[in-house]
Amino acid sequence: MKAFMLAAMMMAPMAQASGAFPVDLIFIGEVHDNPAHHARQAEIVAAVQPAAVVWEMLTPEQAALVTPDLRGAALGEALDWAESGWPDFAMYAPIFDAAGNARHLGAAVPRAQARALMEQPLAEVFGTDTARFGLDQPLPEAEQTAREALQMAAHCDALPVEMLPMMVDIQRLRDAALARAALDALARTGGPVAVITGNGHARKDWGAPAVLALAAPDVSVYVIGQAEAEVSAMHGLFDAELLADPVDRGDPCEAFR
């Protein structure tokens, strides 16, 4: 068990005793289809008992449907999860259960909004507060190049090169949406806030935590990345990295051939 897992277990009673949790926001990354990652997320959420949970997977409208008395398969049906494209809801249900009476907020970017990047600049698609979240500025050249390379690799080298800048913009849009929702959750509840998202959005060097550092530098953030045992190193920077056994996915590039 990594040091943070032990720390999280200890911080929960400390928060109850003092009335204040030592971190405002906790990002808990995942590989989306790895059940062990979701089990760990549930353990951490149960230990932390956040006042709010922000979900990459939910729209604000879906998140508004989550109530303490709606759980399990009934919650999955209410959220229309089966049509969402995310892995089986049974993997995520324990996280909702562990959250207790926490408030739930959604940060999902609608497909139509992401597609708008084909014709509109990133700042226009995001809307208000673009400068606060850094979307009015281009990325440093080296970071842009590295991000485009990761997008190409993630799509099995099958993307047209001209699509890569838009794919990076979509990632930046989602990072900013997560950061904005996390700050909204913190303002509404006082925290702590847990953020459930993929590792790419959780990374401190250029994911949502990096956007938060720009938008709200006084907000404290702790970031957990979750890798698979066969991976020698994760992309990005995290405060803690947890390992789990890999999932057998066959050849993920078969669909591109």
N, C-alpha and C positions, 0 to 999 in steps of 0.2 A: 504494500500500500504506500503510495507516494505521500510526501510530507503534507501536502495540502489536504489530503483526505483526513489525516489525523487533526490538522489544524481546524478544518471545518467542523469536526465533531466537538472540538473544544470551544470554538467560537460561539456556537449556538447557546450553551448555557451562560456564557459570558455576556452575550447580548441580552438574554432574559434578565440577568442580574443587574446590568448597568442601564438597560433601556436604550443602548446605542450599539449598533453593529459596527465593527472596525473598518468596513469597506462599503462604499456606496453602491457599486455595481460589480457583479460577478458574471463574467462571460464563461459559459461552459460549452466548449466546442464538441463536435461530433463528426464522425463519418456517418452519413445519414442512414445507411442500411446496416449498421453494426449494432445488434441488440445489446451487447455488453456496454457500449458507450451510453446508451439510453438508461440502462440500469444504474450506471455510475451517476448520471445526471440526476436521477431520482434520489439516490443516496445523498448527494450533495445538497439538493434542494430541501430534503427532509432535515438535514443537519442545520442548514442556514435559516430555514423558515422565512423566506423573503416576504416583504410586504407586497411585492408585485413580480410577475414573470412576464418577460417580453419574448415573443415567439417570432422567429423568422418565418415559420410555416403558416401563420394565421394572418388574415386581413384584420383590420380594426373591427369590421362588422362581425367576423367570425368570433373574435376574442370576446366581444360583448355578450355572446351566447353562453360563455363558460360561467357556471355557477357552482358553489360548493356541493349542491345536492344533485348535480348532473355529472355522472361518472361512467366509466367503462364504455361498453358498446353504445349506450344511449348518447353519450357525449360525441362519440365518433360519428354517429348518424346525424346528430344535430349540426355538426361541423361539415357534413358532406365530405368527410375525409377520404372516402374511397375514390372520389373523383378528383382529388387534389393533385395526384401524381407523387405524393410523398409515400415513403414505405409504410407498411402495415401499422395501423393506429395502435395495435396491441403493444408495440414497442414504446410508444409515447405516453400511453395511458398512465403508467406508474408515476410519471413526472407530474401530471395533473393531480393525481391522488396525493403525492408528497407535498404539493403546494398548499394544501389545506384551504384556508380562507383567503389566500393571496388574490390580489387583483390581477387580471390577465389582459395584456395589450398585444395587438398584432402589428407587425412591421413588414408584412409581405408587400412586395411591389406588384401591382396588377400587371398581367401580361401586356395589356394595351399600353400602359405607361412605359414599359420597357421597350416595346416596339416603336414607340414615338421617337426613340433615339435614332432611328433610321433617317428621320427628317429634321429633328430639332436638336439644338445643343443641349448638353447635359444640364446646365444651369436652368434653362427654360423648363425642362421636363420635371426637375425637382420642385420648382416653384419658389416659395419664399425662403428667406434665410440661406440662400445659396452661399454667400460669402462666409457666413458663420461656420458652415460645414466644409468649406474649402472647395466647393464645386465650381467656383468662378475662375479657378486657376488650373492650368494643365499640370500634369504630373511631371516630376523630374524625368529627364530623358531616359536615364538608366532604369528607373522604376517602371516607366511605361514599357520599355523593351522587355523587362523581366516579366511583367504581367502578361504581355502578349504571348510570350513564350510559354507560360503556364497554361494559358487558355488553349493554345494550339496543342500542347501535350495532353490536356484534359479531354480534348476532342479527337484524340488519336491522329493528329496531324492531318485531319480531314477538312478543316475549315479553310475557306478562301482567305488569303492573306488580308484582303481589303475589309473583311469582317472583324478582324481582331481589335481595332480601336473601339468599335461599338461594343464588343463583348467586355472589354475593360470598363467602358462607361457604365454598362449594366451592373457590373460588380461595384463600382463606386456609388451608383445610385442606391443599391441595396445596403451598402455599408452606411451611407448617410441616413437612410430610412431607419435602420436599426439604432443608430446613434440618437436620432431625433426621438424615436419611441422610448428609448431607455431614459433619456432626460425628461420626457413627459411623465413616465412612470415614477421617476424620482421626485418630480415636483408634486405629483398628485398624492404620493404616499409617504414621502420622507425616506423611503428605502428601508432596508437594502433591496436591490432589484437584481434578479437573476435573469440572464439573457441566454436563451436556448437557440443555438445557431451552428452552422457548419464551421469547421476549423478555418476555412478561408476567410470568413467574415470576422472570426474571433481574433485573428493574429494582431499583435500589438503594433507591428511595424507599419502595416498599411491597411488593416481592416477597420471595422467599426471603432475599436478602441483608439486607433490613431486619429480618427475623425473626432472622437470625443475629446481627446487631448487638445485638439485645436478649438473646438466649440466651447468646452467647459473645462479649462485646465485645473480648476480647483476640485473637481469631482474625482474621488479615488476609485480606481478600477483594478480588479484582479482578474487574470485571464488564465483559463485552463484549456489546454489543447489535448485532444485524444487521438492517439495514433494506433496503428495496428502493429503487432509484434514483428512482422516481416519487414516493416519500414525502418530503415536505419536512422533516418532523420526527417523531421517534419519541416514543411515549408513555413517560414515565418518565426516570429518571436512570441513566446508565451511565458507566463510566470511559473507555470507548472505543466508538465507533459505526462499524461497517463497512457499506459499501453494496454491493449486487449488483443486477444487472438483475432486473426484476420477472418473475414467472411469469404467463403468460396463463391466467387462471382463468375467463374468461367473466364472467357476472354471478353473483356468489356469493349474491345475494338471490333468484334465480329460484326456488329450492326453497321459499321462504317465501310465494310468491304463489299 
